[in-house]
Amino acid sequence: MKVLGAILMIIGLLLLAVAGLCTLIFGTAFLSEVFSVENPALENVALVLIYGGVPMIVGALIAWGGYALWRSGNAPPPPPPPMAPPDSSKS
């Protein structure tokens, strides 16, 4: 389970990084347009957040699930069941 968790963490973090960089680049470009043009198109910023934010959230959830799976492999084994007290009537 540790290997699967590590693979999921890597995939989730890669998805989060790629989507985050893309959102940062296009969001900055659209925000610079908002402040430099008389009629700013604010729907472009919302579009960037929708198309970039959803994959970022999915990547973060995959990474979090992978981390939880990876941590579950480190859990100590459960304690053994308690032993029954010796029966003194059989002597």
C-alpha positions in Angstrom: 0.0 0.0 0.0 2.9 2.3 0.6 4.0 2.1 -3.1 0.5 2.8 -4.4 0.2 5.7 -2.0 3.6 7.1 -3.1 2.6 6.8 -6.8 -0.7 8.6 -6.1 1.1 11.4 -4.3 3.5 11.9 -7.2 0.6 11.9 -9.7 -1.4 14.3 -7.6 1.5 16.7 -7.0 2.4 16.7 -10.7 -1.2 17.5 -11.6 -1.3 20.2 -8.9 2.0 21.8 -10.1 1.1 21.8 -13.8 -2.4 23.1 -13.3 -1.1 25.7 -10.8 1.6 27.0 -13.1 -0.9 27.2 -16.0 -3.4 29.0 -13.8 -0.7 31.4 -12.6 0.5 32.2 -16.1 -2.9 32.7 -17.7 -4.3 34.4 -14.6 -1.5 36.9 -14.5 -2.0 37.6 -18.2 -5.7 38.2 -17.8 -5.2 40.3 -14.7 -2.7 42.5 -16.4 -5.3 43.0 -19.2 -7.9 43.9 -16.6 -5.8 46.7 -15.2 -4.6 48.0 -18.6 -7.8 48.1 -20.7 -10.7 50.4 -20.3 -13.3 47.6 -20.7 -11.8 44.7 -18.8 -13.1 41.2 -19.4 -13.5 39.9 -15.9 -15.1 36.7 -17.1 -11.7 35.7 -18.4 -10.4 35.6 -14.9 -13.3 33.5 -13.8 -12.7 31.2 -16.7 -9.1 30.7 -15.7 -10.1 29.9 -12.1 -12.7 27.4 -13.3 -10.5 25.6 -15.8 -7.4 25.8 -13.7 -8.9 25.5 -10.2 -10.8 22.3 -10.8 -7.7 20.3 -11.8 -5.8 21.9 -9.0 -8.4 20.7 -6.5 -8.4 17.2 -8.1 -4.6 17.0 -7.9 -4.6 18.1 -4.3 -7.3 15.5 -3.4 -5.3 12.7 -5.2 -2.1 13.7 -3.4 -4.0 13.8 -0.1 -5.5 10.4 -0.7 -2.1 9.0 -1.6 -0.6 10.5 1.5 -3.3 8.9 3.6 -2.7 5.6 1.9 1.0 5.9 2.4 0.6 6.7 6.1 -1.7 3.7 6.6 1.2 1.4 5.7 3.1 2.8 8.7 0.4 1.9 11.2 1.5 -0.4 14.0 -0.1 -3.8 14.0 -3.1 -4.1 16.3 -2.4 -5.5 19.8 -3.1 -9.2 20.3 -6.4 -10.1 21.9 -6.3 -10.4 25.7 -5.6 -13.9 27.0 -8.3 -15.5 29.1 -7.5 -15.9 32.7 -6.5 -19.5 33.8 -9.4 -21.6 35.0 -8.7 -22.6 38.6 -11.5 -25.2 38.8 -9.6 -27.7 36.5 -6.9 -28.5 39.0 
